[in-house]
Amino acid sequence: MSLHLTDITLTYPDGDSRLTALDRVTLHVPRGCLTAVIGPSGSGKSSLLAVAATLVTPDSGTVSVAGTDTSGMSRGDLADLRRHRIGIVFQQANLLPSLTAVEQLQVMAHIDGRRPSTVRGRAMDLLDAVGLAHLADRRPQQLSGGQRQRVGIARALMNDPGVLLVDEPTSALDHERGAAVLDLLARLTHERATATVLVTHDQALLSVADHVAEVHDGRLGRSAPARSAPDRSAPAR
Ligand SMILES: Nc1ncnc2c1ncn2[C@@H]1O[C@H](COP(=O)(O)OP(=O)(O)OP(=O)(O)O)[C@@H](O)[C@H]1O
Protein backbone atom coordinates (compact mmCIF):
# COMPACT_ATOMS: atom_id res chain seq x y z
CA MET A 1 0.00 0.00 0.00
CA SER A 2 1.41 3.38 -0.90
CA LEU A 3 0.83 6.91 0.34
CA HIS A 4 0.53 9.81 -2.08
CA LEU A 5 0.32 13.43 -1.00
CA THR A 6 -0.13 15.58 -4.09
CA ASP A 7 0.13 19.35 -4.26
CA ILE A 8 -0.93 19.85 -0.64
CA THR A 9 -1.45 23.36 0.67
CA LEU A 10 -2.48 23.87 4.29
CA THR A 11 -3.05 27.21 5.98
CA TYR A 12 -3.95 28.12 9.57
CA PRO A 13 -5.75 31.26 10.76
CA ASP A 14 -3.18 33.85 11.85
CA GLY A 15 -4.82 37.05 13.10
CA ASP A 16 -6.41 38.75 10.12
CA SER A 17 -4.53 36.67 7.60
CA ARG A 18 -3.49 33.03 7.22
CA LEU A 19 -0.21 31.28 7.80
CA THR A 20 0.85 28.82 5.11
CA ALA A 21 2.09 25.72 6.92
CA LEU A 22 2.37 23.53 3.79
CA ASP A 23 2.92 25.05 0.37
CA ARG A 24 2.16 22.78 -2.62
CA VAL A 25 3.82 19.76 -1.07
CA THR A 26 4.02 16.54 -3.08
CA LEU A 27 5.34 13.37 -1.45
CA HIS A 28 4.96 9.83 -2.74
CA VAL A 29 5.91 6.95 -0.47
CA PRO A 30 5.84 3.47 -2.01
CA ARG A 31 5.21 0.36 0.07
CA GLY A 32 8.29 -0.97 1.80
CA CYS A 33 9.90 2.47 1.81
CA LEU A 34 10.94 4.42 4.92
CA THR A 35 10.87 8.14 4.12
CA ALA A 36 12.34 10.48 6.70
CA VAL A 37 11.02 14.04 6.77
CA ILE A 38 13.43 16.50 8.31
CA GLY A 39 13.36 20.26 8.79
CA PRO A 40 13.72 22.97 11.42
CA SER A 41 11.17 23.67 14.12
CA GLY A 42 8.03 25.22 12.66
CA SER A 43 8.82 24.13 9.10
CA GLY A 44 5.64 22.06 8.76
CA LYS A 45 6.66 18.48 9.60
CA SER A 46 3.84 17.79 12.09
CA SER A 47 1.35 19.44 9.75
CA LEU A 48 2.50 17.12 6.98
CA LEU A 49 2.03 14.10 9.21
CA ALA A 50 -1.42 15.29 10.35
CA VAL A 51 -2.53 15.70 6.72
CA ALA A 52 -1.11 12.27 5.81
CA ALA A 53 -3.01 10.78 8.76
CA THR A 54 -6.22 12.39 7.41
CA LEU A 55 -6.59 14.12 10.78
CA VAL A 56 -6.37 17.55 9.14
CA THR A 57 -7.98 18.42 5.81
CA PRO A 58 -5.73 20.51 3.57
CA ASP A 59 -6.97 23.66 1.80
CA SER A 60 -6.10 22.00 -1.50
CA GLY A 61 -4.36 18.93 -2.86
CA THR A 62 -5.08 15.24 -2.44
CA VAL A 63 -4.15 12.52 0.00
CA SER A 64 -4.35 9.06 -1.45
CA VAL A 65 -3.97 5.87 0.61
CA ALA A 66 -3.57 2.67 -1.40
CA GLY A 67 -4.90 4.37 -4.49
CA THR A 68 -8.00 5.71 -2.72
CA ASP A 69 -8.38 9.48 -2.89
CA THR A 70 -9.54 10.55 0.58
CA SER A 71 -10.83 14.01 -0.51
CA GLY A 72 -14.50 13.22 -0.75
CA MET A 73 -14.72 10.78 2.16
CA SER A 74 -17.08 11.27 5.09
CA ARG A 75 -15.75 11.59 8.65
CA GLY A 76 -16.90 8.05 9.38
CA ASP A 77 -15.16 6.62 6.34
CA LEU A 78 -11.99 8.51 7.23
CA ALA A 79 -12.12 7.13 10.78
CA ASP A 80 -12.49 3.63 9.30
CA LEU A 81 -9.56 4.23 6.97
CA ARG A 82 -7.40 5.39 9.88
CA ARG A 83 -8.36 2.39 12.01
CA HIS A 84 -7.62 -0.18 9.35
CA ARG A 85 -5.00 1.28 7.04
CA ILE A 86 -2.95 3.81 9.00
CA GLY A 87 -0.76 3.17 12.03
CA ILE A 88 0.46 6.16 14.02
CA VAL A 89 3.40 6.23 16.43
CA PHE A 90 3.57 9.33 18.59
CA GLN A 91 6.54 11.15 20.14
CA GLN A 92 5.69 9.70 23.51
CA ALA A 93 4.36 6.17 23.43
CA ASN A 94 1.11 7.33 25.15
CA LEU A 95 0.49 3.99 26.81
CA LEU A 96 -2.34 3.46 29.26
CA PRO A 97 -0.74 3.21 32.74
CA SER A 98 -2.97 0.43 34.07
CA LEU A 99 -2.55 -1.97 31.14
CA THR A 100 0.24 -4.47 30.53
CA ALA A 101 2.26 -4.36 27.31
CA VAL A 102 0.18 -7.06 25.64
CA GLU A 103 -3.07 -5.41 26.78
CA GLN A 104 -1.97 -2.11 25.17
CA LEU A 105 -2.10 -3.99 21.85
CA GLN A 106 -5.24 -5.98 22.59
CA VAL A 107 -7.16 -2.80 23.33
CA MET A 108 -6.93 -1.95 19.61
CA ALA A 109 -9.28 -4.87 18.91
CA HIS A 110 -11.68 -3.59 21.53
CA ILE A 111 -11.83 -0.19 19.78
CA ASP A 112 -12.65 -2.10 16.61
CA GLY A 113 -15.55 -3.96 18.24
CA ARG A 114 -13.75 -7.28 18.61
CA ARG A 115 -13.07 -9.19 21.81
CA PRO A 116 -9.50 -8.50 23.03
CA SER A 117 -8.99 -12.20 23.81
CA THR A 118 -9.35 -13.08 20.11
CA VAL A 119 -6.24 -11.06 19.21
CA ARG A 120 -3.91 -12.07 22.02
CA GLY A 121 -1.92 -14.32 19.69
CA ARG A 122 -1.39 -11.52 17.18
CA ALA A 123 -0.47 -9.11 19.98
CA MET A 124 2.14 -11.57 21.30
CA ASP A 125 3.55 -12.07 17.77
CA LEU A 126 3.97 -8.33 17.37
CA LEU A 127 5.60 -7.95 20.79
CA ASP A 128 7.94 -10.72 19.69
CA ALA A 129 8.68 -8.81 16.46
CA VAL A 130 9.79 -5.79 18.51
CA GLY A 131 11.77 -7.98 20.92
CA LEU A 132 9.46 -7.63 23.91
CA ALA A 133 7.51 -10.89 24.18
CA HIS A 134 9.27 -11.63 27.47
CA LEU A 135 7.97 -8.36 28.96
CA ALA A 136 4.36 -8.78 27.79
CA ASP A 137 2.95 -8.65 31.32
CA ARG A 138 4.77 -5.51 32.43
CA ARG A 139 3.00 -2.20 32.84
CA PRO A 140 4.46 1.02 31.31
CA GLN A 141 6.16 2.17 34.52
CA GLN A 142 8.07 -1.13 34.60
CA LEU A 143 9.47 -0.54 31.09
CA SER A 144 12.30 1.72 29.85
CA GLY A 145 11.60 4.62 27.48
CA GLY A 146 12.87 2.61 24.50
CA GLN A 147 10.78 -0.40 25.48
CA ARG A 148 7.69 1.79 25.81
CA GLN A 149 8.35 3.24 22.37
CA ARG A 150 8.64 -0.30 20.97
CA VAL A 151 5.27 -1.20 22.53
CA GLY A 152 3.88 1.91 20.78
CA ILE A 153 5.28 0.70 17.46
CA ALA A 154 3.85 -2.80 17.94
CA ARG A 155 0.47 -1.26 18.82
CA ALA A 156 0.50 0.85 15.65
CA LEU A 157 0.98 -2.36 13.64
CA MET A 158 -1.87 -4.21 15.35
CA ASN A 159 -4.38 -3.67 12.53
CA ASP A 160 -1.76 -4.47 9.87
CA PRO A 161 -1.71 -0.95 8.43
CA GLY A 162 -0.29 -0.28 4.98
CA VAL A 163 0.78 3.20 6.01
CA LEU A 164 2.84 3.88 9.12
CA LEU A 165 3.28 7.48 10.33
CA VAL A 166 5.88 8.13 12.97
CA ASP A 167 6.34 11.44 14.80
CA GLU A 168 9.76 11.97 16.39
CA PRO A 169 9.87 8.51 17.96
CA THR A 170 13.33 9.04 19.41
CA SER A 171 12.85 12.46 21.02
CA ALA A 172 12.60 10.98 24.51
CA LEU A 173 15.47 8.52 24.00
CA ASP A 174 19.26 8.67 24.18
CA HIS A 175 21.17 8.19 20.93
CA GLU A 176 21.73 4.46 21.31
CA ARG A 177 18.11 3.67 22.17
CA GLY A 178 16.94 6.05 19.44
CA ALA A 179 19.11 4.27 16.87
CA ALA A 180 17.70 0.89 17.96
CA VAL A 181 14.12 2.14 17.56
CA LEU A 182 14.88 3.47 14.07
CA ASP A 183 16.58 0.22 13.04
CA LEU A 184 13.46 -1.58 14.19
CA LEU A 185 11.22 0.77 12.18
CA ALA A 186 13.32 0.21 9.06
CA ARG A 187 13.18 -3.57 9.49
CA LEU A 188 9.41 -3.59 10.06
CA THR A 189 8.88 -1.27 7.06
CA HIS A 190 10.73 -3.66 4.78
CA GLU A 191 9.34 -6.90 6.27
CA ARG A 192 5.73 -5.72 6.37
CA ALA A 193 5.95 -3.56 3.23
CA THR A 194 4.45 -0.50 4.90
CA ALA A 195 4.74 2.97 3.40
CA THR A 196 6.41 4.64 6.37
CA VAL A 197 6.87 8.36 6.99
CA LEU A 198 9.12 9.28 9.87
CA VAL A 199 9.45 12.84 11.13
CA THR A 200 12.70 13.54 12.90
CA HIS A 201 14.96 16.36 14.04
CA ASP A 202 17.85 14.00 14.48
CA GLN A 203 19.95 14.02 11.31
CA ALA A 204 22.39 11.57 12.87
CA LEU A 205 19.72 8.87 12.63
CA LEU A 206 18.90 9.31 8.95
CA SER A 207 21.05 6.46 7.68
CA VAL A 208 18.16 4.02 8.20
CA ALA A 209 15.90 5.90 5.77
CA ASP A 210 15.38 4.89 2.13
CA HIS A 211 14.50 8.48 1.21
CA VAL A 212 15.01 11.79 2.95
CA ALA A 213 12.72 14.76 2.30
CA GLU A 214 13.52 18.21 3.70
CA VAL A 215 10.84 20.73 4.65
CA HIS A 216 11.62 24.45 4.86
CA ASP A 217 8.90 27.04 5.50
CA GLY A 218 6.24 24.59 4.41
CA ARG A 219 7.97 23.65 1.17
CA LEU A 220 9.46 20.31 0.36
CA GLY A 221 13.00 20.70 -0.86
CA ARG A 222 15.49 18.07 -1.82
CA SER A 223 14.12 14.54 -1.75
CA ALA A 224 17.01 12.16 -1.97
CA PRO A 225 17.54 8.45 -1.64
CA ALA A 226 19.42 7.95 1.64
CA ARG A 227 20.79 4.56 0.67
CA SER A 228 20.07 1.73 -1.71
CA ALA A 229 16.37 0.95 -1.75
CA PRO A 230 15.04 -2.46 -0.67
CA ASP A 231 13.43 -4.89 -3.09
CA ARG A 232 9.88 -3.72 -3.69
CA SER A 233 9.03 -6.02 -6.54
CA ALA A 234 5.94 -7.44 -4.79
CA PRO A 235 2.64 -6.25 -6.26
CA ALA A 236 0.92 -3.27 -4.62
CA ARG A 237 -1.90 -4.09 -2.23
N1 LIG B 1 -3.15 24.81 14.94
C1 LIG B 1 -2.36 25.79 14.46
N2 LIG B 1 -2.81 27.05 14.31
C2 LIG B 1 -2.02 28.02 13.80
N3 LIG B 1 -0.74 27.82 13.40
C3 LIG B 1 -0.25 26.58 13.53
C4 LIG B 1 -1.01 25.50 14.06
N4 LIG B 1 -0.23 24.39 14.07
C5 LIG B 1 0.96 24.75 13.57
N5 LIG B 1 0.95 26.07 13.25
C6 LIG B 1 2.05 26.80 12.62
O1 LIG B 1 2.33 26.17 11.37
C7 LIG B 1 3.73 26.11 11.15
C8 LIG B 1 4.17 24.65 10.98
O2 LIG B 1 4.00 24.00 12.24
P1 LIG B 1 4.36 22.46 12.45
O3 LIG B 1 3.91 22.10 13.84
O4 LIG B 1 3.81 21.69 11.33
O5 LIG B 1 5.95 22.50 12.36
P2 LIG B 1 7.04 21.39 12.78
O6 LIG B 1 8.03 21.38 11.68
O7 LIG B 1 6.35 20.11 13.10
O8 LIG B 1 7.65 22.01 14.10
P3 LIG B 1 8.38 21.28 15.37
O9 LIG B 1 9.60 20.60 14.81
O10 LIG B 1 8.72 22.44 16.26
O11 LIG B 1 7.38 20.34 15.97
C9 LIG B 1 4.40 26.83 12.31
O12 LIG B 1 4.64 28.16 11.93
C10 LIG B 1 3.35 26.78 13.40
O13 LIG B 1 3.48 27.88 14.28
The ligand as a Gaussian input file, in Angstrom:
#p B3LYP/6-31G(d) Opt

LIG

0 1
 N       -3.153000      24.813000      14.935000
 C       -2.362000      25.788000      14.456000
 N       -2.808000      27.051000      14.308000
 C       -2.023000      28.016000      13.802000
 N       -0.743000      27.817000      13.401000
 C       -0.247000      26.584000      13.534000
 C       -1.011000      25.504000      14.060000
 N       -0.234000      24.392000      14.074000
 C        0.958000      24.754000      13.571000
 N        0.953000      26.072000      13.254000
 C        2.053000      26.805000      12.618000
 O        2.327000      26.172000      11.373000
 C        3.734000      26.111000      11.148000
 C        4.167000      24.648000      10.978000
 O        3.999000      24.003000      12.240000
 P        4.357000      22.460000      12.451000
 O        3.907000      22.097000      13.838000
 O        3.813000      21.687000      11.331000
 O        5.952000      22.499000      12.359000
 P        7.038000      21.390000      12.783000
 O        8.033000      21.385000      11.683000
 O        6.353000      20.110000      13.099000
 O        7.654000      22.013000      14.096000
 P        8.384000      21.277000      15.369000
 O        9.600000      20.602000      14.810000
 O        8.720000      22.437000      16.261000
 O        7.380000      20.337000      15.969000
 C        4.395000      26.835000      12.306000
 O        4.645000      28.160000      11.928000
 C        3.350000      26.781000      13.400000
 O        3.480000      27.877000      14.285000

